Amino acid sequence: MKTLALITGFTEKPKHDITLEDLISYPKGSLGNTLGRFLFDNSNETYPIPEKQDILRILINKDVNNREEIAMHYYLLGNGDVSIVTVFSSITGLLLSPLALPYFIRRYKEGKQALRFYDLDYFRMLHLPLQRIKDTFLIQ
């Protein structure tokens, strides 16, 4: 039964009743407003649905590209996230970008230095200033 819960938890995405307009209406500099602007600028969907991965990109990534996406997973791995997605993405990313290994190791170490944050319910934190969240959890 526990295995089934792990599998369904992996495949089911939590549903949030929040729209892009809701996100953009949060105060400037807040996690919600930053997420809304990120989705508006980077989503190919007409009505993008905010996901935890998008929030993690905002908190961790320095840019939106393949290298930074892989580095984000190394950061999460360093922070303690040993989910299938994180481990698989880290291994696959290393195979695809072996020359970036020193950078990935640096991001892994930065993730270890941050306080545990990968498993928080960020949708309850949308009103908080983004920089305050990063400072609180020592996210670099």
GIRASUL-V307902 format. One record per residue. N is the residue number from 0. RES is the residue in one small letter. SS is DSSP state (h for helix, s for strand, l for the rest). PSI is psi as a letter, one per 30 degrees, with the letter a starting at -180 (NA if undefined). Layout:
# GIRASUL-V307902
N	RES	SS	PSI
N	RES	SS	PSI
This chain:
# GIRASUL-V307902
0	m	l	e
1	k	h	e
2	t	h	e
3	l	h	e
4	a	h	e
5	l	h	e
6	i	h	e
7	t	h	e
8	g	h	e
9	f	h	e
10	t	h	f
11	e	l	k
12	k	l	k
13	p	l	k
14	k	l	k
15	h	l	k
16	d	l	h
17	i	l	k
18	t	l	l
19	l	h	e
20	e	h	e
21	d	h	e
22	l	h	e
23	i	h	f
24	s	l	f
25	y	l	l
26	p	l	k
27	k	l	k
28	g	l	f
29	s	s	l
30	l	h	e
31	g	h	e
32	n	h	e
33	t	h	e
34	l	h	e
35	g	h	e
36	r	h	e
37	f	h	e
38	l	h	e
39	f	h	e
40	d	h	e
41	n	h	f
42	s	l	k
43	n	l	f
44	e	l	l
45	t	l	e
46	y	l	i
47	p	l	k
48	i	l	k
49	p	l	k
50	e	l	l
51	k	h	e
52	q	h	e
53	d	h	e
54	i	h	e
55	l	h	e
56	r	h	e
57	i	h	e
58	l	h	e
59	i	h	e
60	n	l	k
61	k	l	f
62	d	l	l
63	v	l	j
64	n	l	l
65	n	h	e
66	r	h	e
67	e	h	e
68	e	h	e
69	i	h	e
70	a	h	e
71	m	h	e
72	h	h	e
73	y	h	e
74	y	h	e
75	l	h	e
76	l	h	e
77	g	h	f
78	n	l	f
79	g	l	f
80	d	l	j
81	v	l	h
82	s	l	l
83	i	h	e
84	v	h	e
85	t	h	e
86	v	h	e
87	f	h	e
88	s	h	e
89	s	h	e
90	i	h	e
91	t	h	e
92	g	h	e
93	l	h	e
94	l	h	e
95	l	h	f
96	s	l	i
97	p	h	f
98	l	h	f
99	a	h	g
100	l	h	e
101	p	h	e
102	y	h	e
103	f	h	e
104	i	h	e
105	r	h	e
106	r	h	e
107	y	h	e
108	k	h	e
109	e	h	e
110	g	h	e
111	k	h	e
112	q	h	f
113	a	l	l
114	l	l	l
115	r	l	k
116	f	l	f
117	y	l	f
118	d	l	g
119	l	l	l
120	d	l	j
121	y	h	f
122	f	h	f
123	r	h	f
124	m	l	g
125	l	l	f
126	h	l	f
127	l	l	k
128	p	s	k
129	l	h	e
130	q	h	e
131	r	h	e
132	i	h	e
133	k	h	e
134	d	h	e
135	t	h	e
136	f	l	g
137	l	l	h
138	i	l	k
139	q	l	NA
